[in-house]
């Protein structure tokens, strides 16, 4: 089986561009600069599975530990909102009634 060597700055390997961009935006929301890298053939054909569909999410050295913590929290569901909350609606929203 093909096993590729990951760069030291890769904090997450996403399946496809959408997943990769979502994780990149998550890291950036925490003030962590992040970059995506994907094989050009995977991007061209829109692959989301296999080695060509993988997107590496990379961060600079100084943000590595912070990024790993955010990724860990994401994978463990610690960044999710409670079921009864909606971040787009305030309690005093007149359109809600």
Biopython code that builds the backbone (N, CA, C, O; Angstrom):
import numpy as np
from Bio.PDB.StructureBuilder import StructureBuilder

atoms = [
    (1, "UNK", "N", (0.839, -1.180, 0.000)),
    (1, "UNK", "CA", (0.000, 0.000, 0.000)),
    (1, "UNK", "C", (0.882, 1.241, 0.000)),
    (1, "UNK", "O", (1.943, 1.260, 0.625)),
    (2, "UNK", "N", (0.439, 2.268, -0.702)),
    (2, "UNK", "CA", (1.166, 3.526, -0.811)),
    (2, "UNK", "C", (1.100, 4.296, 0.499)),
    (2, "UNK", "O", (0.014, 4.578, 1.005)),
    (3, "UNK", "N", (2.237, 4.630, 1.038)),
    (3, "UNK", "CA", (2.291, 5.425, 2.272)),
    (3, "UNK", "C", (3.177, 6.626, 2.001)),
    (3, "UNK", "O", (4.378, 6.471, 1.779)),
    (4, "UNK", "N", (2.611, 7.808, 2.015)),
    (4, "UNK", "CA", (3.422, 8.979, 1.730)),
    (4, "UNK", "C", (3.948, 9.595, 3.013)),
    (4, "UNK", "O", (3.335, 9.480, 4.075)),
    (5, "UNK", "N", (5.078, 10.241, 2.899)),
    (5, "UNK", "CA", (5.688, 10.903, 4.052)),
    (5, "UNK", "C", (5.073, 12.291, 4.180)),
    (5, "UNK", "O", (5.068, 13.063, 3.221)),
    (6, "UNK", "N", (4.561, 12.607, 5.355)),
    (6, "UNK", "CA", (3.962, 13.914, 5.581)),
    (6, "UNK", "C", (5.031, 14.919, 5.988)),
    (6, "UNK", "O", (5.972, 14.598, 6.713)),
    (7, "UNK", "N", (4.862, 16.124, 5.509)),
    (7, "UNK", "CA", (5.709, 17.241, 5.916)),
    (7, "UNK", "C", (5.462, 17.508, 7.398)),
    (7, "UNK", "O", (4.359, 17.279, 7.894)),
    (8, "UNK", "N", (6.480, 17.990, 8.105)),
    (8, "UNK", "CA", (6.345, 18.262, 9.544)),
    (8, "UNK", "C", (5.277, 19.310, 9.848)),
    (8, "UNK", "O", (4.712, 19.319, 10.942)),
    (9, "UNK", "N", (4.999, 20.179, 8.904)),
    (9, "UNK", "CA", (4.042, 21.252, 9.147)),
    (9, "UNK", "C", (2.614, 20.892, 8.747)),
    (9, "UNK", "O", (1.713, 21.724, 8.861)),
    (10, "UNK", "N", (2.400, 19.677, 8.284)),
    (10, "UNK", "CA", (1.045, 19.235, 7.934)),
    (10, "UNK", "C", (0.326, 18.858, 9.224)),
    (10, "UNK", "O", (0.747, 17.949, 9.940)),
    (11, "UNK", "N", (-0.765, 19.569, 9.511)),
    (11, "UNK", "CA", (-1.520, 19.302, 10.743)),
    (11, "UNK", "C", (-2.790, 18.506, 10.478)),
    (11, "UNK", "O", (-3.404, 17.984, 11.408)),
    (12, "UNK", "N", (-3.184, 18.410, 9.212)),
    (12, "UNK", "CA", (-4.419, 17.694, 8.886)),
    (12, "UNK", "C", (-4.380, 17.297, 7.422)),
    (12, "UNK", "O", (-3.883, 18.051, 6.584)),
    (13, "UNK", "N", (-4.898, 16.123, 7.108)),
    (13, "UNK", "CA", (-5.042, 15.681, 5.725)),
    (13, "UNK", "C", (-6.533, 15.538, 5.455)),
    (13, "UNK", "O", (-7.200, 14.671, 6.020)),
    (14, "UNK", "N", (-7.041, 16.397, 4.588)),
    (14, "UNK", "CA", (-8.466, 16.446, 4.290)),
    (14, "UNK", "C", (-8.778, 15.623, 3.043)),
    (14, "UNK", "O", (-7.900, 15.354, 2.224)),
    (15, "UNK", "N", (-10.039, 15.232, 2.918)),
    (15, "UNK", "CA", (-10.522, 14.521, 1.728)),
    (15, "UNK", "C", (-11.210, 15.522, 0.807)),
    (15, "UNK", "O", (-12.399, 15.797, 0.964)),
    (16, "UNK", "N", (-10.477, 16.058, -0.137)),
    (16, "UNK", "CA", (-11.037, 16.991, -1.108)),
    (16, "UNK", "C", (-10.874, 18.439, -0.710)),
    (16, "UNK", "O", (-10.584, 18.774, 0.438)),
    (17, "UNK", "N", (-11.076, 19.296, -1.718)),
    (17, "UNK", "CA", (-10.874, 20.731, -1.550)),
    (17, "UNK", "C", (-11.842, 21.351, -0.552)),
    (17, "UNK", "O", (-11.437, 22.190, 0.253)),
    (18, "UNK", "N", (-13.106, 20.959, -0.586)),
    (18, "UNK", "CA", (-14.100, 21.544, 0.324)),
    (18, "UNK", "C", (-13.730, 21.287, 1.778)),
    (18, "UNK", "O", (-13.744, 22.207, 2.596)),
    (19, "UNK", "N", (-13.402, 20.049, 2.099)),
    (19, "UNK", "CA", (-12.997, 19.693, 3.460)),
    (19, "UNK", "C", (-11.722, 20.448, 3.836)),
    (19, "UNK", "O", (-11.604, 20.957, 4.951)),
    (20, "UNK", "N", (-10.782, 20.519, 2.914)),
    (20, "UNK", "CA", (-9.524, 21.208, 3.171)),
    (20, "UNK", "C", (-9.713, 22.689, 3.434)),
    (20, "UNK", "O", (-9.137, 23.235, 4.376)),
    (21, "UNK", "N", (-10.516, 23.341, 2.608)),
    (21, "UNK", "CA", (-10.770, 24.773, 2.794)),
    (21, "UNK", "C", (-11.525, 25.029, 4.095)),
    (21, "UNK", "O", (-11.296, 26.048, 4.747)),
    (22, "UNK", "N", (-12.417, 24.128, 4.478)),
    (22, "UNK", "CA", (-13.159, 24.287, 5.734)),
    (22, "UNK", "C", (-12.216, 24.263, 6.934)),
    (22, "UNK", "O", (-12.343, 25.082, 7.844)),
    (23, "UNK", "N", (-11.281, 23.333, 6.934)),
    (23, "UNK", "CA", (-10.319, 23.237, 8.040)),
    (23, "UNK", "C", (-9.379, 24.442, 8.020)),
    (23, "UNK", "O", (-9.032, 24.972, 9.076)),
    (24, "UNK", "N", (-8.970, 24.870, 6.848)),
    (24, "UNK", "CA", (-8.115, 26.058, 6.723)),
    (24, "UNK", "C", (-8.811, 27.281, 7.326)),
    (24, "UNK", "O", (-8.202, 28.035, 8.085)),
    (25, "UNK", "N", (-10.084, 27.473, 6.988)),
    (25, "UNK", "CA", (-10.849, 28.606, 7.513)),
    (25, "UNK", "C", (-11.017, 28.490, 9.029)),
    (25, "UNK", "O", (-10.958, 29.495, 9.737)),
    (26, "UNK", "N", (-11.224, 27.281, 9.525)),
    (26, "UNK", "CA", (-11.326, 27.076, 10.972)),
    (26, "UNK", "C", (-10.044, 27.539, 11.659)),
    (26, "UNK", "O", (-10.095, 28.298, 12.628)),
    (27, "UNK", "N", (-8.902, 27.087, 11.163)),
    (27, "UNK", "CA", (-7.629, 27.494, 11.765)),
    (27, "UNK", "C", (-7.446, 29.005, 11.692)),
    (27, "UNK", "O", (-7.007, 29.624, 12.661)),
    (28, "UNK", "N", (-7.777, 29.597, 10.559)),
    (28, "UNK", "CA", (-7.641, 31.051, 10.413)),
    (28, "UNK", "C", (-8.546, 31.802, 11.379)),
    (28, "UNK", "O", (-8.205, 32.899, 11.822)),
    (29, "UNK", "N", (-9.706, 31.218, 11.712)),
    (29, "UNK", "CA", (-10.609, 31.864, 12.668)),
    (29, "UNK", "C", (-10.001, 31.914, 14.074)),
    (29, "UNK", "O", (-10.427, 32.711, 14.910)),
    (30, "UNK", "N", (-9.010, 31.066, 14.326)),
    (30, "UNK", "CA", (-8.284, 31.079, 15.591)),
    (30, "UNK", "C", (-6.992, 31.886, 15.485)),
    (30, "UNK", "O", (-6.167, 31.853, 16.398)),
    (31, "UNK", "N", (-6.808, 32.603, 14.389)),
    (31, "UNK", "CA", (-5.620, 33.432, 14.200)),
    (31, "UNK", "C", (-4.399, 32.659, 13.743)),
    (31, "UNK", "O", (-3.273, 33.139, 13.878)),
    (32, "UNK", "N", (-4.610, 31.462, 13.201)),
    (32, "UNK", "CA", (-3.508, 30.613, 12.751)),
    (32, "UNK", "C", (-3.450, 30.670, 11.228)),
    (32, "UNK", "O", (-4.394, 30.238, 10.565)),
    (33, "UNK", "N", (-2.363, 31.194, 10.656)),
    (33, "UNK", "CA", (-2.260, 31.176, 9.199)),
    (33, "UNK", "C", (-2.133, 29.744, 8.700)),
    (33, "UNK", "O", (-1.315, 28.977, 9.209)),
    (34, "UNK", "N", (-2.931, 29.383, 7.715)),
    (34, "UNK", "CA", (-2.937, 28.005, 7.207)),
    (34, "UNK", "C", (-2.909, 28.021, 5.685)),
    (34, "UNK", "O", (-3.356, 28.971, 5.041)),
    (35, "UNK", "N", (-2.373, 26.952, 5.135)),
    (35, "UNK", "CA", (-2.212, 26.828, 3.689)),
    (35, "UNK", "C", (-2.647, 25.436, 3.268)),
    (35, "UNK", "O", (-2.500, 24.475, 4.023)),
    (36, "UNK", "N", (-3.185, 25.331, 2.055)),
    (36, "UNK", "CA", (-3.575, 24.027, 1.533)),
    (36, "UNK", "C", (-2.640, 23.625, 0.401)),
    (36, "UNK", "O", (-2.100, 24.477, -0.306)),
    (37, "UNK", "N", (-2.454, 22.329, 0.238)),
    (37, "UNK", "CA", (-1.630, 21.786, -0.826)),
    (37, "UNK", "C", (-2.276, 20.496, -1.310)),
    (37, "UNK", "O", (-2.542, 19.587, -0.523)),
    (38, "UNK", "N", (-2.528, 20.425, -2.623)),
    (38, "UNK", "CA", (-3.138, 19.234, -3.212)),
    (38, "UNK", "C", (-2.474, 18.964, -4.558)),
    (38, "UNK", "O", (-2.067, 19.889, -5.262)),
    (39, "UNK", "N", (-2.371, 17.697, -4.901)),
    (39, "UNK", "CA", (-1.847, 17.328, -6.206)),
    (39, "UNK", "C", (-2.700, 17.985, -7.294)),
    (39, "UNK", "O", (-3.926, 18.015, -7.181)),
    (40, "UNK", "N", (-2.074, 18.504, -8.329)),
    (40, "UNK", "CA", (-2.810, 19.219, -9.369)),
    (40, "UNK", "C", (-3.819, 18.325, -10.091)),
    (40, "UNK", "O", (-4.882, 18.800, -10.492)),
    (41, "UNK", "N", (-3.507, 17.052, -10.261)),
    (41, "UNK", "CA", (-4.462, 16.150, -10.924)),
    (41, "UNK", "C", (-5.729, 15.993, -10.090)),
    (41, "UNK", "O", (-6.831, 15.921, -10.634)),
    (42, "UNK", "N", (-5.571, 15.942, -8.773)),
    (42, "UNK", "CA", (-6.735, 15.834, -7.896)),
    (42, "UNK", "C", (-7.609, 17.058, -7.975)),
    (42, "UNK", "O", (-8.835, 16.955, -7.962)),
    (43, "UNK", "N", (-6.978, 18.235, -8.059)),
    (43, "UNK", "CA", (-7.739, 19.481, -8.181)),
    (43, "UNK", "C", (-8.446, 19.546, -9.535)),
    (43, "UNK", "O", (-9.609, 19.941, -9.619)),
    (44, "UNK", "N", (-7.740, 19.159, -10.578)),
    (44, "UNK", "CA", (-8.285, 19.234, -11.927)),
    (44, "UNK", "C", (-9.532, 18.370, -12.079)),
    (44, "UNK", "O", (-10.524, 18.795, -12.672)),
    (45, "UNK", "N", (-9.473, 17.167, -11.543)),
    (45, "UNK", "CA", (-10.586, 16.241, -11.690)),
    (45, "UNK", "C", (-11.564, 16.270, -10.520)),
    (45, "UNK", "O", (-12.551, 15.534, -10.524)),
    (46, "UNK", "N", (-11.305, 17.110, -9.519)),
    (46, "UNK", "CA", (-12.207, 17.228, -8.381)),
    (46, "UNK", "C", (-12.269, 15.979, -7.524)),
    (46, "UNK", "O", (-13.316, 15.664, -6.958)),
    (47, "UNK", "N", (-11.158, 15.265, -7.423)),
    (47, "UNK", "CA", (-11.133, 14.030, -6.634)),
    (47, "UNK", "C", (-11.206, 14.342, -5.145)),
    (47, "UNK", "O", (-10.662, 15.343, -4.678)),
    (48, "UNK", "N", (-11.887, 13.472, -4.410)),
    (48, "UNK", "CA", (-12.005, 13.634, -2.959)),
    (48, "UNK", "C", (-11.567, 12.395, -2.199)),
    (48, "UNK", "O", (-11.605, 12.384, -0.968)),
    (49, "UNK", "N", (-11.155, 11.354, -2.902)),
    (49, "UNK", "CA", (-10.697, 10.124, -2.253)),
    (49, "UNK", "C", (-9.357, 9.710, -2.839)),
    (49, "UNK", "O", (-8.988, 10.108, -3.944)),
    (50, "UNK", "N", (-8.646, 8.907, -2.079)),
    (50, "UNK", "CA", (-7.354, 8.414, -2.538)),
    (50, "UNK", "C", (-6.277, 9.470, -2.442)),
    (50, "UNK", "O", (-6.558, 10.616, -2.092)),
    (51, "UNK", "N", (-5.059, 9.100, -2.747)),
    (51, "UNK", "CA", (-3.927, 10.017, -2.625)),
    (51, "UNK", "C", (-4.085, 11.304, -3.440)),
    (51, "UNK", "O", (-3.634, 12.363, -3.004)),
    (52, "UNK", "N", (-4.714, 11.230, -4.609)),
    (52, "UNK", "CA", (-4.882, 12.434, -5.417)),
    (52, "UNK", "C", (-5.975, 13.351, -4.882)),
    (52, "UNK", "O", (-5.999, 14.536, -5.217)),
    (53, "UNK", "N", (-6.866, 12.838, -4.070)),
    (53, "UNK", "CA", (-7.926, 13.657, -3.500)),
    (53, "UNK", "C", (-7.564, 14.287, -2.172)),
    (53, "UNK", "O", (-8.295, 15.141, -1.671)),
    (54, "UNK", "N", (-6.451, 13.879, -1.599)),
    (54, "UNK", "CA", (-6.047, 14.400, -0.285)),
    (54, "UNK", "C", (-5.522, 15.825, -0.391)),
    (54, "UNK", "O", (-4.812, 16.176, -1.334)),
    (55, "UNK", "N", (-5.883, 16.631, 0.587)),
    (55, "UNK", "CA", (-5.425, 18.011, 0.678)),
    (55, "UNK", "C", (-4.691, 18.167, 2.007)),
    (55, "UNK", "O", (-5.264, 17.936, 3.071)),
    (56, "UNK", "N", (-3.430, 18.558, 1.939)),
    (56, "UNK", "CA", (-2.648, 18.796, 3.151)),
    (56, "UNK", "C", (-2.946, 20.193, 3.673)),
    (56, "UNK", "O", (-2.946, 21.161, 2.912)),
    (57, "UNK", "N", (-3.202, 20.296, 4.979)),
    (57, "UNK", "CA", (-3.365, 21.588, 5.634)),
    (57, "UNK", "C", (-2.077, 21.824, 6.406)),
    (57, "UNK", "O", (-1.711, 21.042, 7.283)),
    (58, "UNK", "N", (-1.393, 22.915, 6.069)),
    (58, "UNK", "CA", (-0.089, 23.193, 6.657)),
    (58, "UNK", "C", (-0.113, 24.545, 7.361)),
    (58, "UNK", "O", (-0.842, 25.458, 6.976)),
    (59, "UNK", "N", (0.714, 24.643, 8.411)),
    (59, "UNK", "CA", (0.843, 25.887, 9.165)),
    (59, "UNK", "C", (2.325, 26.177, 9.388)),
    (59, "UNK", "O", (3.148, 25.262, 9.343)),
    (60, "UNK", "N", (2.674, 27.445, 9.630)),
    (60, "UNK", "CA", (4.059, 27.770, 9.969)),
    (60, "UNK", "C", (4.474, 27.115, 11.289)),
    (60, "UNK", "O", (3.636, 26.816, 12.140)),
    (61, "UNK", "N", (5.779, 26.900, 11.440)),
    (61, "UNK", "CA", (6.322, 26.225, 12.631)),
    (61, "UNK", "C", (5.804, 26.795, 13.942)),
    (61, "UNK", "O", (5.437, 26.041, 14.843)),
    (62, "UNK", "N", (5.771, 28.113, 14.056)),
    (62, "UNK", "CA", (5.424, 28.711, 15.354)),
    (62, "UNK", "C", (3.961, 28.491, 15.755)),
    (62, "UNK", "O", (3.601, 28.718, 16.910)),
    (63, "UNK", "N", (3.120, 28.053, 14.822)),
    (63, "UNK", "CA", (1.703, 27.808, 15.116)),
    (63, "UNK", "C", (1.370, 26.317, 15.184)),
    (63, "UNK", "O", (0.206, 25.946, 15.338)),
    (64, "UNK", "N", (2.369, 25.481, 15.070)),
    (64, "UNK", "CA", (2.146, 24.040, 14.957)),
    (64, "UNK", "C", (1.376, 23.453, 16.141)),
    (64, "UNK", "O", (0.379, 22.759, 15.942)),
    (65, "UNK", "N", (1.817, 23.717, 17.352)),
    (65, "UNK", "CA", (1.154, 23.149, 18.536)),
    (65, "UNK", "C", (-0.259, 23.695, 18.709)),
    (65, "UNK", "O", (-1.180, 22.952, 19.046)),
    (66, "UNK", "N", (-0.428, 24.999, 18.476)),
    (66, "UNK", "CA", (-1.755, 25.608, 18.593)),
    (66, "UNK", "C", (-2.707, 25.002, 17.559)),
    (66, "UNK", "O", (-3.863, 24.718, 17.873)),
    (67, "UNK", "N", (-2.232, 24.807, 16.342)),
    (67, "UNK", "CA", (-3.059, 24.220, 15.282)),
    (67, "UNK", "C", (-3.436, 22.781, 15.616)),
    (67, "UNK", "O", (-4.579, 22.374, 15.406)),
    (68, "UNK", "N", (-2.487, 22.012, 16.132)),
    (68, "UNK", "CA", (-2.783, 20.629, 16.511)),
    (68, "UNK", "C", (-3.852, 20.574, 17.590)),
    (68, "UNK", "O", (-4.685, 19.668, 17.586)),
    (69, "UNK", "N", (-3.845, 21.526, 18.512)),
    (69, "UNK", "CA", (-4.853, 21.582, 19.576)),
    (69, "UNK", "C", (-6.231, 21.876, 18.983)),
    (69, "UNK", "O", (-7.217, 21.239, 19.354)),
    (70, "UNK", "N", (-6.302, 22.840, 18.062)),
    (70, "UNK", "CA", (-7.579, 23.167, 17.428)),
    (70, "UNK", "C", (-8.107, 21.964, 16.640)),
    (70, "UNK", "O", (-9.296, 21.652, 16.706)),
    (71, "UNK", "N", (-7.230, 21.296, 15.900)),
    (71, "UNK", "CA", (-7.633, 20.108, 15.129)),
    (71, "UNK", "C", (-8.132, 19.008, 16.071)),
    (71, "UNK", "O", (-9.140, 18.360, 15.790)),
    (72, "UNK", "N", (-7.435, 18.800, 17.173)),
    (72, "UNK", "CA", (-7.855, 17.794, 18.146)),
    (72, "UNK", "C", (-9.229, 18.125, 18.717)),
    (72, "UNK", "O", (-10.090, 17.252, 18.834)),
    (73, "UNK", "N", (-9.428, 19.400, 19.073)),
    (73, "UNK", "CA", (-10.730, 19.822, 19.595)),
    (73, "UNK", "C", (-11.826, 19.615, 18.552)),
    (73, "UNK", "O", (-12.935, 19.196, 18.883)),
    (74, "UNK", "N", (-11.510, 19.911, 17.289)),
    (74, "UNK", "CA", (-12.474, 19.722, 16.207)),
    (74, "UNK", "C", (-12.855, 18.243, 16.078)),
    (74, "UNK", "O", (-14.035, 17.900, 16.001)),
    (75, "UNK", "N", (-11.856, 17.388, 16.058)),
    (75, "UNK", "CA", (-12.106, 15.955, 15.895)),
    (75, "UNK", "C", (-12.866, 15.357, 17.074)),
    (75, "UNK", "O", (-13.585, 14.371, 16.911)),
    (76, "UNK", "N", (-12.714, 15.942, 18.252)),
    (76, "UNK", "CA", (-13.390, 15.449, 19.446)),
    (76, "UNK", "C", (-14.735, 16.133, 19.696)),
    (76, "UNK", "O", (-15.376, 15.881, 20.717)),
    (77, "UNK", "N", (-15.165, 16.992, 18.778)),
    (77, "UNK", "CA", (-16.464, 17.643, 18.892)),
    (77, "UNK", "C", (-16.533, 18.752, 19.913)),
    (77, "UNK", "O", (-17.627, 19.150, 20.313)),
    (78, "UNK", "N", (-15.390, 19.265, 20.347)),
    (78, "UNK", "CA", (-15.382, 20.298, 21.378)),
    (78, "UNK", "C", (-15.650, 21.696, 20.829)),
    (78, "UNK", "O", (-15.800, 22.636, 21.609)),
    (79, "UNK", "N", (-15.712, 21.855, 19.529)),
    (79, "UNK", "CA", (-15.965, 23.166, 18.924)),
    (79, "UNK", "C", (-17.402, 23.305, 18.451)),
    (79, "UNK", "O", (-17.765, 24.335, 17.883)),
    (80, "UNK", "N", (-18.221, 22.295, 18.674)),
    (80, "UNK", "CA", (-19.606, 22.318, 18.216)),
    (80, "UNK", "C", (-20.479, 23.112, 19.171)),
    (80, "UNK", "O", (-20.235, 23.144, 20.378)),
    (81, "UNK", "N", (-21.498, 23.751, 18.618)),
    (81, "UNK", "CA", (-22.470, 24.478, 19.417)),
    (81, "UNK", "C", (-23.480, 23.497, 20.002)),
    (81, "UNK", "O", (-23.729, 22.450, 19.405)),
    (82, "UNK", "N", (-24.067, 23.814, 21.160)),
    (82, "UNK", "CA", (-25.121, 22.955, 21.704)),
    (82, "UNK", "C", (-26.287, 22.877, 20.709)),
    (82, "UNK", "O", (-26.488, 23.797, 19.916)),
    (83, "UNK", "N", (-27.039, 21.800, 20.748)),
    (83, "UNK", "CA", (-28.142, 21.584, 19.815)),
    (83, "UNK", "C", (-29.188, 22.687, 19.846)),
    (83, "UNK", "O", (-29.821, 22.962, 18.827)),
    (84, "UNK", "N", (-29.380, 23.321, 20.991)),
    (84, "UNK", "CA", (-30.449, 24.306, 21.122)),
    (84, "UNK", "C", (-29.998, 25.726, 20.804)),
    (84, "UNK", "O", (-30.742, 26.667, 21.081)),
    (85, "UNK", "N", (-28.817, 25.919, 20.238)),
    (85, "UNK", "CA", (-28.364, 27.275, 19.945)),
    (85, "UNK", "C", (-28.192, 27.470, 18.453)),
    (85, "UNK", "O", (-27.805, 26.557, 17.723)),
    (86, "UNK", "N", (-28.487, 28.675, 18.025)),
    (86, "UNK", "CA", (-28.308, 29.066, 16.629)),
    (86, "UNK", "C", (-27.531, 30.374, 16.628)),
    (86, "UNK", "O", (-28.056, 31.395, 17.071)),
    (87, "UNK", "N", (-26.284, 30.368, 16.138)),
    (87, "UNK", "CA", (-25.462, 31.565, 16.225)),
    (87, "UNK", "C", (-25.979, 32.720, 15.378)),
    (87, "UNK", "O", (-25.557, 33.857, 15.586)),
    (88, "UNK", "N", (-26.870, 32.471, 14.438)),
    (88, "UNK", "CA", (-27.356, 33.518, 13.556)),
    (88, "UNK", "C", (-28.588, 34.236, 14.054)),
    (88, "UNK", "O", (-29.005, 35.222, 13.446)),
    (89, "UNK", "N", (-29.189, 33.776, 15.143)),
    (89, "UNK", "CA", (-30.427, 34.380, 15.639)),
    (89, "UNK", "C", (-30.237, 34.826, 17.079)),
    (89, "UNK", "O", (-29.875, 34.027, 17.944)),
    (90, "UNK", "N", (-30.482, 36.096, 17.329)),
    (90, "UNK", "CA", (-30.403, 36.581, 18.702)),
    (90, "UNK", "C", (-31.748, 36.355, 19.376)),
    (90, "UNK", "O", (-32.757, 36.119, 18.711)),
    (91, "UNK", "N", (-31.752, 36.430, 20.695)),
    (91, "UNK", "CA", (-32.991, 36.173, 21.433)),
    (91, "UNK", "C", (-34.019, 37.269, 21.222)),
    (91, "UNK", "O", (-35.212, 37.040, 21.417)),
    (92, "UNK", "N", (-33.580, 38.454, 20.828)),
    (92, "UNK", "CA", (-34.492, 39.577, 20.628)),
    (92, "UNK", "C", (-34.786, 39.812, 19.155)),
    (92, "UNK", "O", (-35.191, 40.916, 18.793)),
    (93, "UNK", "N", (-34.604, 38.835, 18.306)),
    (93, "UNK", "CA", (-34.829, 38.966, 16.873)),
    (93, "UNK", "C", (-36.323, 39.039, 16.598)),
    (93, "UNK", "O", (-37.042, 38.079, 16.874)),
    (94, "UNK", "N", (-36.823, 40.191, 16.043)),
    (94, "UNK", "CA", (-38.267, 40.323, 15.827)),
    (94, "UNK", "C", (-38.796, 39.379, 14.744)),
    (94, "UNK", "O", (-39.987, 39.068, 14.734)),
    (95, "UNK", "N", (-37.937, 38.921, 13.836)),
    (95, "UNK", "CA", (-38.398, 38.010, 12.772)),
    (95, "UNK", "C", (-38.664, 36.609, 13.281)),
    (95, "UNK", "O", (-39.273, 35.797, 12.584)),
    (96, "UNK", "N", (-38.215, 36.321, 14.481)),
    (96, "UNK", "CA", (-38.360, 34.963, 15.021)),
    (96, "UNK", "C", (-39.781, 34.692, 15.485)),
    (96, "UNK", "O", (-40.192, 33.533, 15.530)),
    (97, "UNK", "N", (-40.541, 35.714, 15.831)),
    (97, "UNK", "CA", (-41.886, 35.530, 16.387)),
    (97, "UNK", "C", (-42.898, 35.280, 15.326)),
    (97, "UNK", "O", (-44.079, 35.104, 15.629)),
]
sb = StructureBuilder()
sb.init_structure("model")
sb.init_model(0)
sb.init_chain("A")
sb.init_seg("    ")
for serial, (resi, resn, name, xyz) in enumerate(atoms, 1):
    if name == "N":
        sb.init_residue(resn, " ", resi, " ")
    sb.init_atom(name, np.array(xyz, "f"), 0.0, 1.0, " ", f" {name:<3s}", serial, name[0])
structure = sb.get_structure()
